[in-house]
Amino acid sequence: MIRVLLADDQHLVRAGFRALLDAQPDIEAAGEAADGAEAVRRVRALRPDIALMDIRMPVLDGLAATRTITEDAHWARSRWSC
């Protein structure tokens, strides 16, 4: 099972992605975040396989959030892209 965290400041966008992912038998939406700071917290707590990150979000944008996540030693050997 592939676990995906959805990070986007628009609820309807997150809901649309969740519906698409939930329709797949081998993918699950592991969680959601409405801003970059929340995305960082949720990735650290939930340890998803993938984080689908919006670039433009309040509090902390998606690029900065991805940088923060990849600085975590747990993710040092992981492959992340924006």
C-alpha positions in Angstrom: 0.0 0.0 0.0 1.3 3.4 -1.0 0.5 6.1 1.6 0.2 9.7 0.3 0.0 12.9 2.3 -2.0 15.7 0.5 -0.8 19.2 1.1 -2.8 22.1 -0.4 -4.4 25.2 1.0 -7.6 24.6 -1.0 -10.0 22.1 0.6 -11.7 21.2 -2.7 -8.3 20.4 -4.3 -7.4 18.1 -1.5 -10.8 16.4 -1.6 -10.5 15.9 -5.4 -7.1 14.3 -5.0 -8.3 12.2 -2.1 -11.2 10.9 -4.2 -8.8 9.9 -7.0 -6.4 8.2 -4.7 -9.0 6.4 -2.7 -10.3 4.9 -6.0 -7.0 3.1 -6.4 -6.7 -0.3 -4.7 -3.0 0.1 -3.8 -3.0 3.8 -2.7 -4.4 5.5 0.3 -4.6 9.1 1.4 -2.7 9.0 4.7 -3.5 12.5 5.7 -4.0 16.1 4.7 -2.4 19.5 5.4 -3.8 23.0 4.6 -0.4 24.8 4.8 3.3 24.1 4.6 4.0 24.1 8.4 1.1 21.6 8.9 2.5 19.5 6.1 5.9 19.3 7.8 4.3 18.2 11.1 2.1 15.6 9.4 4.9 14.1 7.3 6.9 13.7 10.5 4.0 12.2 12.4 2.5 10.0 9.6 5.6 9.0 7.7 3.9 8.8 4.3 5.6 7.2 1.3 4.8 10.3 -0.8 3.8 13.9 -0.1 1.9 15.7 -2.8 2.8 19.3 -2.1 1.3 22.5 -3.5 4.0 25.0 -4.1 1.9 28.1 -3.0 0.5 27.7 0.5 0.3 30.0 3.5 2.5 29.9 6.6 5.2 28.0 4.7 5.2 27.4 1.0 5.6 23.9 -0.5 9.2 24.4 -1.6 10.3 25.5 1.9 8.3 22.7 3.5 9.9 20.1 1.3 13.4 21.5 2.1 12.5 21.3 5.8 11.3 17.7 5.5 14.4 16.6 3.5 16.7 18.1 6.2 15.3 15.6 8.6 17.7 12.7 9.1 14.9 10.2 8.6 14.5 11.3 5.0 18.2 11.7 4.2 18.2 8.6 1.9 14.8 9.3 0.4 14.1 10.8 -3.0 12.0 13.9 -3.0 11.2 16.3 -5.9 9.1 19.4 -6.3 
